[in-house]
Amino acid sequence: MDNEKVIFEGTPSQWNNFKVYAVCFLLCWLVVPIFVAIYHYFKTKSELTTITTLKIVTERGVFSREMNEILLQRVTDVKLNQSFGQRILGLSDISVFSTDQTSGLLKIESIRDGKRIWNELRESVATCRQNIKEIEQRIV
């Protein structure tokens, strides 16, 4: 098998929170919206996704942490999505469909250079599947 190479490591863009920030700005005189905006900032900042040539690892949570791992050999489809606003900002969403029991659908939101990541992820999935087929043929 190949050495594991990192394709992407990062957090979603804060543009995901634009509407929340706008409302909080308009209502900042109430003070509570300031804390709502701070919470959304840290929630987005604490959502780390790492995509390698063998797996996808997600870490989420502000106060408590949740980690999830999807092996690329379990991925059935990868979809790239860009809304009009995301196209203007150079952002993309990537949806990963898998046979994984805990997360059949993983959505990686608002990342830069999405098309390159999507292509590399698709190639890595194909390579993992090919490696599994070769191992199965050697066993039989």
DSSP file with accessible surface (Angstrom, degrees, kcal/mol):
  #  RESIDUE AA STRUCTURE BP1 BP2  ACC     N-H-->O    O-->H-N    N-H-->O    O-->H-N    TCO  KAPPA ALPHA  PHI   PSI    X-CA   Y-CA   Z-CA
    1    1 A M              0   0  138      0, 0.0     3,-0.1     0, 0.0   127,-0.0   0.000 360.0 360.0 360.0 155.2    0.0    0.0    0.0
    2    2 A D        -     0   0  109      1,-0.1     2,-0.2    51,-0.1     3,-0.0  -0.280 360.0 -95.0 -73.1 159.6    1.0    3.6   -0.6
    3    3 A N        -     0   0  150      1,-0.1     2,-0.3    -2,-0.0    -1,-0.1  -0.501  49.5-100.1 -70.4 146.8    2.2    5.9    2.2
    4    4 A E        -     0   0   87     -2,-0.2     2,-0.4    -3,-0.1    -1,-0.1  -0.534  42.9-169.6 -74.4 126.9   -0.6    8.0    3.6
    5    5 A K        -     0   0  120     -2,-0.3    48,-1.4    -3,-0.0     2,-0.5  -0.948  23.3-120.3-119.9 137.1   -0.6   11.5    2.1
    6    6 A V  E     +A   52   0A  81     -2,-0.4    46,-0.3    46,-0.2     3,-0.1  -0.653  27.9 177.0 -78.9 124.2   -2.7   14.5    3.4
    7    7 A I  E    S-     0   0A   8     44,-3.0     2,-0.3    -2,-0.5    45,-0.2   0.823  70.2  -2.0 -90.1 -42.6   -5.0   15.8    0.7
    8    8 A F  E     +A   51   0A  29     43,-1.9    43,-3.2   109,-0.0    -1,-0.4  -0.989  54.7 176.1-152.3 140.9   -6.8   18.4    2.8
    9    9 A E  E     +A   50   0A 120     -2,-0.3     2,-0.3    41,-0.2    41,-0.2  -0.929  39.4  87.1-145.5 121.5   -6.7   19.6    6.4
   10   10 A G  E     -A   49   0A  18     39,-2.1    39,-2.6    -2,-0.3    -2,-0.0  -0.992  61.0 -88.1 174.9-175.3   -8.8   22.5    7.6
   11   11 A T        -     0   0   44     -2,-0.3    37,-0.1    37,-0.2    34,-0.1  -0.773  48.7 -88.4-116.5 161.3  -12.0   24.0    8.9
   12   12 A P        -     0   0    7      0, 0.0    98,-0.2     0, 0.0    99,-0.2  -0.268  53.0 -93.6 -64.4 158.6  -15.0   25.4    7.1
   13   13 A S    >   -     0   0   24     97,-2.1     3,-1.6    96,-0.3     4,-0.2  -0.409  24.0-125.6 -70.8 147.3  -15.1   29.0    6.1
   14   14 A Q  G >  S+     0   0   46      1,-0.3     3,-1.9     2,-0.2    -1,-0.1   0.632 100.3  86.9 -69.1  -9.5  -16.6   31.5    8.5
   15   15 A W  G >  S+     0   0  123      1,-0.3     3,-1.7     2,-0.2     4,-0.3   0.749  73.3  73.1 -61.7 -21.7  -18.8   32.6    5.6
   16   16 A N  G <  S+     0   0   62     -3,-1.6     3,-0.3     1,-0.3    -1,-0.3   0.821  98.4  47.0 -56.7 -31.1  -21.1   29.8    6.7
   17   17 A N  G <> S+     0   0   13     -3,-1.9     4,-3.0    -4,-0.2    -1,-0.3   0.246  77.0 112.7 -96.5  11.4  -22.0   32.0    9.6
   18   18 A F  H <> S+     0   0  119     -3,-1.7     4,-2.6     1,-0.2    -1,-0.2   0.904  78.9  46.8 -54.3 -46.6  -22.6   35.2    7.6
   19   19 A K  H  > S+     0   0  172     -3,-0.3     4,-2.4    -4,-0.3    -1,-0.2   0.916 113.8  48.4 -63.8 -42.7  -26.4   35.3    8.3
   20   20 A V  H  > S+     0   0   43     -4,-0.2     4,-2.7     1,-0.2    -2,-0.2   0.934 112.9  48.1 -62.2 -45.7  -25.9   34.7   12.0
   21   21 A Y  H  X S+     0   0   64     -4,-3.0     4,-2.4     1,-0.2    -2,-0.2   0.894 110.8  51.4 -62.6 -39.8  -23.2   37.4   12.2
   22   22 A A  H  X S+     0   0   38     -4,-2.6     4,-2.2    -5,-0.3    -2,-0.2   0.940 112.8  44.3 -64.2 -45.8  -25.4   39.9   10.3
   23   23 A V  H  X S+     0   0   80     -4,-2.4     4,-1.9     1,-0.2    -2,-0.2   0.922 113.9  50.4 -64.5 -42.9  -28.3   39.3   12.6
   24   24 A C  H  < S+     0   0   10     -4,-2.7    -1,-0.2    -5,-0.2    -2,-0.2   0.886 109.3  51.9 -63.3 -36.5  -26.1   39.5   15.7
   25   25 A F  H >< S+     0   0  157     -4,-2.4     3,-1.0     1,-0.2    -1,-0.2   0.928 110.5  47.7 -64.5 -43.6  -24.5   42.7   14.4
   26   26 A L  H 3< S+     0   0  125     -4,-2.2     3,-0.3     1,-0.2    -1,-0.2   0.815 121.1  37.0 -66.8 -30.2  -28.0   44.3   14.0
   27   27 A L  T >< S+     0   0   67     -4,-1.9     3,-2.4     1,-0.2    -1,-0.2   0.163  78.5 117.5-107.3  18.4  -29.1   43.1   17.4
   28   28 A C  G X   +     0   0   53     -3,-1.0     3,-2.0     1,-0.3     6,-0.2   0.767  63.0  72.7 -61.4 -22.6  -25.8   43.7   19.3
   29   29 A W  G 3  S+     0   0  186      1,-0.3    -1,-0.3    -3,-0.3    -2,-0.1   0.721  89.2  62.2 -65.1 -15.8  -27.4   46.3   21.5
   30   30 A L  G <  S-     0   0   87     -3,-2.4     2,-2.4    -6,-0.2    -1,-0.3   0.533  95.4-147.8 -83.8  -8.0  -29.2   43.3   23.2
   31   31 A V  S X> S+     0   0   82     -3,-2.0     3,-1.2    -4,-0.2     4,-1.0  -0.202  81.4  82.2  71.5 -46.4  -25.7   41.9   24.3
   32   32 A V  H >> S+     0   0   99     -2,-2.4     4,-1.8     1,-0.3     3,-0.7   0.897  82.9  60.4 -56.9 -41.9  -26.9   38.2   24.0
   33   33 A P  H 3> S+     0   0   16      0, 0.0     4,-2.6     0, 0.0    -1,-0.3   0.810  95.8  63.3 -58.6 -25.4  -26.3   38.1   20.2
   34   34 A I  H <> S+     0   0   77     -3,-1.2     4,-2.3    -6,-0.2    -2,-0.2   0.936 105.0  45.1 -62.7 -42.6  -22.7   38.9   20.8
   35   35 A F  H <X S+     0   0  135     -4,-1.0     4,-2.5    -3,-0.7    -1,-0.2   0.862 110.5  54.4 -69.5 -33.6  -22.3   35.6   22.7
   36   36 A V  H  X S+     0   0   60     -4,-1.8     4,-2.5     2,-0.2    -2,-0.2   0.931 109.6  47.5 -63.2 -44.7  -24.3   33.8   20.0
   37   37 A A  H  X S+     0   0   19     -4,-2.6     4,-2.2     2,-0.2    -2,-0.2   0.920 111.7  49.9 -63.4 -42.3  -21.8   35.1   17.4
   38   38 A I  H  X S+     0   0   80     -4,-2.3     4,-2.4     2,-0.2     5,-0.2   0.923 110.3  50.7 -62.9 -42.7  -18.8   34.1   19.5
   39   39 A Y  H  X S+     0   0  103     -4,-2.5     4,-2.6     1,-0.2    -2,-0.2   0.939 110.8  48.0 -60.8 -46.3  -20.3   30.6   20.0
   40   40 A H  H  X S+     0   0   48     -4,-2.5     4,-2.1     1,-0.2     5,-0.2   0.871 109.8  54.0 -64.4 -35.8  -20.8   30.2   16.2
   41   41 A Y  H  X S+     0   0   96     -4,-2.2     4,-2.5    -5,-0.2    -1,-0.2   0.961 113.4  40.8 -60.3 -51.7  -17.3   31.4   15.5
   42   42 A F  H  X S+     0   0  108     -4,-2.4     4,-1.9     2,-0.2    -2,-0.2   0.852 111.5  57.1 -69.4 -31.8  -15.8   28.8   17.8
   43   43 A K  H  < S+     0   0   96     -4,-2.6    18,-0.3    -5,-0.2    -1,-0.2   0.933 112.7  40.6 -62.7 -45.0  -18.1   26.1   16.7
   44   44 A T  H >< S+     0   0   11     -4,-2.1     3,-1.3     1,-0.2    -2,-0.2   0.910 114.7  52.2 -68.8 -41.6  -17.0   26.5   13.1
   45   45 A K  H 3< S+     0   0  106     -4,-2.5    -1,-0.2     1,-0.3    -2,-0.2   0.795 106.9  53.8 -66.3 -27.3  -13.3   27.0   14.1
   46   46 A S  T 3< S+     0   0   24     -4,-1.9     2,-1.0    -5,-0.2    -1,-0.3   0.392  83.1  96.9 -91.7   6.2  -13.4   23.7   16.1
   47   47 A E    <   -     0   0   28     -3,-1.3     2,-0.5    -4,-0.2    13,-0.2  -0.782  56.9-178.5 -97.1  95.7  -14.7   21.6   13.2
   48   48 A L  E     - B   0  59A  45     11,-2.0    11,-2.7    -2,-1.0     2,-0.4  -0.828   9.6-170.8-102.2 129.9  -11.5   20.1   11.7
   49   49 A T  E     -AB  10  58A   3    -39,-2.6   -39,-2.1    -2,-0.5     2,-0.5  -0.981   1.5-171.5-120.1 130.7  -11.6   17.8    8.7
   50   50 A T  E     -AB   9  57A  19      7,-2.9     7,-3.0    -2,-0.4     2,-0.5  -0.988   1.7-170.4-122.2 122.2   -8.5   15.8    7.5
   51   51 A I  E     +AB   8  56A   0    -43,-3.2   -44,-3.0    -2,-0.5   -43,-1.9  -0.961  12.6 170.8-112.7 123.0   -8.7   14.0    4.2
   52   52 A T  E     -A    6   0A   9      3,-3.0   -46,-0.2    -2,-0.5   -48,-0.1  -0.651  51.5 -94.3-117.8-178.6   -5.8   11.6    3.4
   53   53 A T  S    S+     0   0   27    -48,-1.4    75,-0.1    -2,-0.2   -47,-0.1   0.554 124.6  32.8 -74.9  -4.7   -5.3    9.1    0.7
   54   54 A L  S    S+     0   0   49      1,-0.3    18,-2.3   -49,-0.2    19,-0.4   0.618 123.8   2.6-120.8 -24.5   -6.7    6.3    3.0
   55   55 A K  E     - C   0  71A  57     16,-0.3    -3,-3.0    17,-0.1     2,-0.4  -0.975  52.8-125.1-158.2 167.7   -9.3    7.9    5.2
   56   56 A I  E     -BC  51  70A   1     14,-2.4    14,-2.6    -2,-0.3     2,-0.5  -0.997  26.0-169.0-122.4 125.5  -11.4   11.0    6.2
   57   57 A V  E     -BC  50  69A  23     -7,-3.0    -7,-2.9    -2,-0.4     2,-0.4  -0.969   1.2-170.0-118.3 128.4  -11.2   12.1    9.9
   58   58 A T  E     -BC  49  68A   3     10,-2.7    10,-2.3    -2,-0.5     2,-0.4  -0.954   4.3-170.3-118.0 139.1  -13.6   14.7   11.3
   59   59 A E  E     +BC  48  67A  49    -11,-2.7   -11,-2.0    -2,-0.4     2,-0.3  -0.999  15.4 171.1-126.0 128.2  -13.3   16.3   14.7
   60   60 A R  E     + C   0  66A  76      6,-2.5     6,-2.6    -2,-0.4   -13,-0.2  -0.960  20.1  82.3-135.9 154.5  -16.2   18.4   16.0
   61   61 A G        -     0   0   25    -18,-0.3     4,-0.1    -2,-0.3     5,-0.0  -0.033  42.9-144.7 125.7 136.2  -17.2   20.1   19.2
   62   62 A V  S    S+     0   0   48     -2,-0.1     3,-0.1     3,-0.0    -1,-0.0   0.906 103.0  10.0 -87.6 -54.2  -16.6   23.3   21.2
   63   63 A F  S    S+     0   0  187      1,-0.2     2,-0.3     2,-0.0    -2,-0.0   0.853 137.8  29.0 -97.4 -42.7  -16.8   21.9   24.7
   64   64 A S  S    S-     0   0   97      2,-0.0     2,-0.4     0, 0.0    -1,-0.2  -0.874  82.3-130.7-114.5 154.1  -16.8   18.1   24.1
   65   65 A R        -     0   0  120     -2,-0.3     2,-0.4    -3,-0.1    -4,-0.2  -0.834  15.8-169.3-110.2 144.1  -15.2   16.5   21.1
   66   66 A E  E     -C   60   0A 126     -6,-2.6    -6,-2.5    -2,-0.4     2,-0.4  -0.999   8.1-167.8-128.2 127.5  -16.5   13.9   18.7
   67   67 A M  E     -C   59   0A 124     -2,-0.4     2,-0.3    -8,-0.2    -8,-0.2  -0.929   5.7-179.2-116.8 142.1  -14.2   12.2   16.2
   68   68 A N  E     -C   58   0A  35    -10,-2.3   -10,-2.7    -2,-0.4     2,-0.4  -0.995   8.0-162.0-139.6 143.9  -15.2   10.1   13.3
   69   69 A E  E     -C   57   0A  88     -2,-0.3     2,-0.5   -12,-0.2   -12,-0.2  -0.992   3.3-170.5-130.1 132.5  -13.2    8.2   10.7
   70   70 A I  E     -C   56   0A   2    -14,-2.6   -14,-2.4    -2,-0.4     2,-0.3  -0.990  20.1-138.2-120.7 121.8  -14.3    6.9    7.3
   71   71 A L  E >   -C   55   0A  60     -2,-0.5     3,-1.9   -16,-0.2     4,-0.3  -0.597  16.7-130.1 -75.8 138.3  -12.0    4.6    5.4
   72   72 A L  G >  S+     0   0    0    -18,-2.3     3,-1.3    -2,-0.3   -17,-0.1   0.767 104.9  68.8 -64.1 -23.4  -11.9    5.5    1.7
   73   73 A Q  G 3  S+     0   0   89    -19,-0.4    -1,-0.3     1,-0.2   -18,-0.1   0.737  98.6  52.5 -67.2 -17.8  -12.6    1.9    0.7
   74   74 A R  G <  S+     0   0  100     -3,-1.9    25,-2.2    24,-0.0     2,-0.3   0.517  83.7 110.2 -92.2  -6.3  -16.1    2.4    2.2
   75   75 A V  E <   +D   98   0B   1     -3,-1.3    23,-0.3    -4,-0.3     3,-0.1  -0.543  39.6 178.2 -74.8 129.8  -16.8    5.5    0.1
   76   76 A T  E     +     0   0B  75     21,-2.9     2,-0.3     1,-0.3    22,-0.2   0.735  64.7   1.9-101.7 -29.2  -19.5    4.9   -2.6
   77   77 A D  E     -D   97   0B  95     20,-1.7    20,-2.9     2,-0.0     2,-0.4  -0.991  52.7-154.4-158.8 151.5  -19.7    8.4   -4.1
   78   78 A V  E     -D   96   0B  12     -2,-0.3     2,-0.4    18,-0.2    18,-0.2  -0.999  16.1-168.8-131.7 129.2  -18.3   11.8   -3.8
   79   79 A K  E     -D   95   0B 103     16,-2.9    16,-3.0    -2,-0.4     2,-0.4  -0.965  10.4-152.1-125.2 135.3  -20.3   14.9   -4.9
   80   80 A L  E     -D   94   0B  44     -2,-0.4     2,-0.4    14,-0.2    14,-0.2  -0.896  17.5-176.5-103.8 133.9  -19.1   18.5   -5.3
   81   81 A N  E     +D   93   0B  75     12,-3.0    12,-3.1    -2,-0.4     2,-0.4  -0.998   8.8 178.6-134.7 135.8  -21.6   21.3   -4.8
   82   82 A Q        -     0   0   76     -2,-0.4    10,-0.1    10,-0.2     2,-0.1  -0.961  13.5-154.3-137.8 117.6  -21.2   25.1   -5.3
   83   83 A S     >  -     0   0   64     -2,-0.4     4,-2.4     1,-0.1     5,-0.2  -0.365  38.4-101.0 -77.2 171.0  -24.0   27.6   -4.7
   84   84 A F  H  > S+     0   0  161      1,-0.2     4,-1.9     2,-0.2     5,-0.2   0.929 124.7  49.1 -59.6 -45.6  -23.8   30.9   -6.6
   85   85 A G  H  > S+     0   0   37      1,-0.2     4,-1.8     2,-0.2    -1,-0.2   0.892 110.4  50.8 -61.7 -39.5  -22.6   32.7   -3.5
   86   86 A Q  H  >>S+     0   0   19      1,-0.2     5,-2.9     2,-0.2     4,-1.0   0.877 106.5  54.7 -66.6 -37.9  -19.9   30.0   -2.9
   87   87 A R  H  <5S+     0   0  169     -4,-2.4     3,-0.5     3,-0.2    -1,-0.2   0.910 107.8  50.0 -60.7 -41.8  -18.7   30.4   -6.5
   88   88 A I  H  <5S+     0   0  115     -4,-1.9    -1,-0.2     1,-0.2    -2,-0.2   0.905 116.7  41.2 -62.2 -40.3  -18.2   34.1   -6.0
   89   89 A L  H  <5S-     0   0   57     -4,-1.8    -1,-0.2    -5,-0.2    -2,-0.2   0.497 113.3-115.9 -87.2  -5.6  -16.2   33.4   -2.8
   90   90 A G  T  <5S+     0   0   35     -4,-1.0    23,-0.7    -3,-0.5    24,-0.3   0.819  70.3 133.7  75.3  31.6  -14.3   30.5   -4.3
   91   91 A L  E   < - E   0 112B   1     -5,-2.9     2,-0.3    21,-0.2    -1,-0.2  -0.733  32.4-172.6-112.8 161.5  -15.8   27.9   -1.8
   92   92 A S  E     - E   0 111B   3     19,-1.5    19,-2.7    -2,-0.3     2,-0.4  -0.983  19.2-135.4-147.3 157.3  -17.3   24.5   -2.3
   93   93 A D  E     -D   81   0B  15    -12,-3.1   -12,-3.0    -2,-0.3     2,-0.5  -0.943  17.8-159.2-110.2 139.1  -19.2   21.8   -0.4
   94   94 A I  E     -DE  80 108B   0     14,-2.7    14,-3.3    -2,-0.4     2,-0.5  -0.982   1.8-160.1-119.4 125.8  -18.1   18.1   -0.8
   95   95 A S  E     -DE  79 107B  14    -16,-3.0   -16,-2.9    -2,-0.5     2,-0.5  -0.916   4.3-162.5-104.7 129.4  -20.6   15.4    0.1
   96   96 A V  E     -DE  78 106B   0     10,-3.2    10,-2.5    -2,-0.5     2,-0.4  -0.955   1.5-162.9-115.4 118.1  -19.1   11.9    0.8
   97   97 A F  E     +DE  77 105B  67    -20,-2.9   -21,-2.9    -2,-0.5   -20,-1.7  -0.850  21.6 162.9-100.3 133.5  -21.5    9.0    0.6
   98   98 A S  E     -D   75   0B  14      6,-2.7   -23,-0.2    -2,-0.4   -26,-0.1  -0.916  51.6-119.9-144.4 169.9  -20.3    5.8    2.3
   99   99 A T        +     0   0   79    -25,-2.2     5,-0.1    -2,-0.3   -24,-0.1   0.258  67.4 134.8 -93.3  11.4  -21.3    2.4    3.6
  100  100 A D        -     0   0   26      3,-0.3    -2,-0.1   -26,-0.2   -30,-0.0  -0.362  56.6-138.1 -62.8 136.8  -20.0    3.4    7.0
  101  101 A Q  S    S+     0   0  177      1,-0.2     3,-0.3     2,-0.1    -1,-0.1   0.868  97.4  42.3 -66.6 -39.6  -22.4    2.5    9.8
  102  102 A T  S    S+     0   0  108      1,-0.3     2,-0.3     2,-0.1    -1,-0.2   0.820 128.5  18.9 -82.6 -32.9  -22.0    5.7   11.8
  103  103 A S        +     0   0   18      1,-0.1    -3,-0.3   -34,-0.1    -1,-0.3  -0.706  54.2 170.0-143.6  92.2  -22.0    8.3    9.0
  104  104 A G  S    S+     0   0   37     -3,-0.3    -6,-2.7    -2,-0.3     2,-0.4   0.782  81.6  37.2 -69.6 -26.5  -23.4    7.3    5.7
  105  105 A L  E     -E   97   0B  99     -8,-0.2     2,-0.5    -6,-0.1    -8,-0.2  -0.988  66.9-176.4-130.6 123.4  -23.3   10.9    4.5
  106  106 A L  E     -E   96   0B   7    -10,-2.5   -10,-3.2    -2,-0.4     2,-0.6  -0.984   9.1-160.7-117.7 125.4  -20.5   13.3    5.4
  107  107 A K  E     -E   95   0B  83     -2,-0.5     2,-0.7   -12,-0.2   -12,-0.2  -0.936   3.5-163.9-110.2 119.4  -20.8   16.9    4.3
  108  108 A I  E     -E   94   0B   4    -14,-3.3   -14,-2.7    -2,-0.6     3,-0.3  -0.905  24.8-153.3-101.2 109.5  -17.6   19.0    4.2
  109  109 A E  E     -     0   0B  67     -2,-0.7   -96,-0.3   -16,-0.2   -16,-0.2  -0.630  49.0  -8.2 -98.9 145.3  -18.8   22.5    4.0
  110  110 A S  E    S+     0   0B   3     -2,-0.3   -97,-2.1   -98,-0.2     2,-0.3   0.871  75.9 159.7  48.5  62.7  -17.4   25.7    2.6
  111  111 A I  E >   -E   92   0B   5    -19,-2.7   -19,-1.5    -3,-0.3     3,-0.5  -0.849  38.1-117.9-113.3 150.9  -13.8   24.8    1.8
  112  112 A R  E 3  S+E   91   0B 139     -2,-0.3   -21,-0.2     1,-0.2     5,-0.1  -0.517  94.1  20.8 -80.6 154.2  -11.4   26.5   -0.6
  113  113 A D  T 3> S+     0   0   87    -23,-0.7     4,-1.9    -2,-0.2    -1,-0.2   0.865  75.4 161.8  57.7  40.1  -10.0   24.7   -3.6
  114  114 A G  H <>  +     0   0    3     -3,-0.5     4,-3.0   -24,-0.3     5,-0.2   0.842  64.5  56.6 -62.1 -37.0  -12.9   22.2   -3.6
  115  115 A K  H  > S+     0   0  136      2,-0.2     4,-2.5     1,-0.2    -1,-0.2   0.922 108.7  46.6 -65.7 -40.6  -12.5   21.0   -7.1
  116  116 A R  H  > S+     0   0   93      2,-0.2     4,-2.6     1,-0.2     5,-0.2   0.946 115.1  46.6 -64.4 -44.7   -8.9   20.0   -6.6
  117  117 A I  H  X S+     0   0    1     -4,-1.9     4,-2.7     1,-0.2    -2,-0.2   0.921 111.7  51.9 -63.7 -42.6   -9.8   18.2   -3.3
  118  118 A W  H  X S+     0   0   57     -4,-3.0     4,-2.5     2,-0.2    -1,-0.2   0.926 111.4  46.9 -59.6 -46.2  -12.8   16.5   -4.9
  119  119 A N  H  X S+     0   0   54     -4,-2.5     4,-2.4     2,-0.2    -2,-0.2   0.929 114.1  46.5 -63.4 -45.7  -10.6   15.2   -7.8
  120  120 A E  H  X S+     0   0   41     -4,-2.6     4,-2.3     2,-0.2    -2,-0.2   0.888 112.3  51.3 -65.0 -37.2   -7.9   14.0   -5.5
  121  121 A L  H  X S+     0   0    0     -4,-2.7     4,-2.5    -5,-0.2    -2,-0.2   0.932 109.9  49.0 -65.5 -44.8  -10.4   12.3   -3.2
  122  122 A R  H  X S+     0   0  114     -4,-2.5     4,-2.3     1,-0.2    -2,-0.2   0.918 112.3  48.6 -60.3 -43.5  -12.1   10.5   -6.1
  123  123 A E  H  X S+     0   0  126     -4,-2.4     4,-2.4     1,-0.2    -1,-0.2   0.904 111.3  49.8 -63.9 -39.9   -8.7    9.3   -7.3
  124  124 A S  H  X S+     0   0   13     -4,-2.3     4,-2.6     2,-0.2    -2,-0.2   0.886 109.5  51.5 -67.4 -37.8   -7.8    8.1   -3.8
  125  125 A V  H  X S+     0   0    9     -4,-2.5     4,-2.5     2,-0.2    -2,-0.2   0.939 111.0  48.0 -62.9 -45.1  -11.1    6.2   -3.5
  126  126 A A  H  X S+     0   0   57     -4,-2.3     4,-2.3     1,-0.2    -2,-0.2   0.911 112.0  49.6 -62.1 -41.7  -10.5    4.5   -6.8
  127  127 A T  H  X S+     0   0   59     -4,-2.4     4,-2.6     2,-0.2    -1,-0.2   0.921 110.7  49.6 -63.9 -43.7   -6.9    3.6   -5.8
  128  128 A C  H  X S+     0   0    6     -4,-2.6     4,-2.2     1,-0.2    -2,-0.2   0.918 111.5  48.7 -61.6 -43.7   -8.2    2.2   -2.4
  129  129 A R  H  X S+     0   0  102     -4,-2.5     4,-2.3     2,-0.2    -1,-0.2   0.905 111.3  50.1 -63.0 -41.5  -10.8    0.1   -4.2
  130  130 A Q  H  X S+     0   0   95     -4,-2.3     4,-2.3     1,-0.2    -2,-0.2   0.914 109.9  50.6 -63.6 -42.3   -8.3   -1.2   -6.7
  131  131 A N  H  X S+     0   0   29     -4,-2.6     4,-2.2     1,-0.2    -1,-0.2   0.896 109.9  50.2 -62.7 -39.7   -5.9   -2.2   -3.9
  132  132 A I  H  X S+     0   0   47     -4,-2.2     4,-2.6     2,-0.2    -2,-0.2   0.921 110.1  50.4 -64.6 -42.8   -8.7   -4.0   -2.1
  133  133 A K  H  X S+     0   0  117     -4,-2.3     4,-2.2     1,-0.2    -2,-0.2   0.910 110.0  50.4 -61.9 -41.9   -9.6   -5.9   -5.3
  134  134 A E  H  X S+     0   0   72     -4,-2.3     4,-1.8     2,-0.2    -1,-0.2   0.911 111.2  48.3 -63.7 -40.8   -5.9   -6.9   -5.8
  135  135 A I  H  X S+     0   0   66     -4,-2.2     4,-1.7     1,-0.2    -2,-0.2   0.924 111.1  50.4 -65.3 -42.7   -5.7   -8.2   -2.2
  136  136 A E  H  X S+     0   0  114     -4,-2.6     4,-1.8     1,-0.2    -2,-0.2   0.890 109.2  51.7 -62.9 -37.4   -8.9  -10.2   -2.6
  137  137 A Q  H  < S+     0   0  144     -4,-2.2    -1,-0.2     1,-0.2    -2,-0.2   0.869 108.2  51.7 -68.2 -35.8   -7.6  -11.8   -5.8
  138  138 A R  H  < S+     0   0  183     -4,-1.8    -1,-0.2     1,-0.2    -2,-0.2   0.850 108.5  51.6 -67.7 -32.7   -4.4  -12.8   -4.1
  139  139 A I  H  <        0   0  134     -4,-1.7    -2,-0.2    -5,-0.1    -1,-0.2   0.891 360.0 360.0 -71.0 -38.7   -6.3  -14.5   -1.3
  140  140 A V     <        0   0  157     -4,-1.8    -3,-0.1    -5,-0.1    -4,-0.0   0.592 360.0 360.0 -79.1 360.0   -8.5  -16.5   -3.7
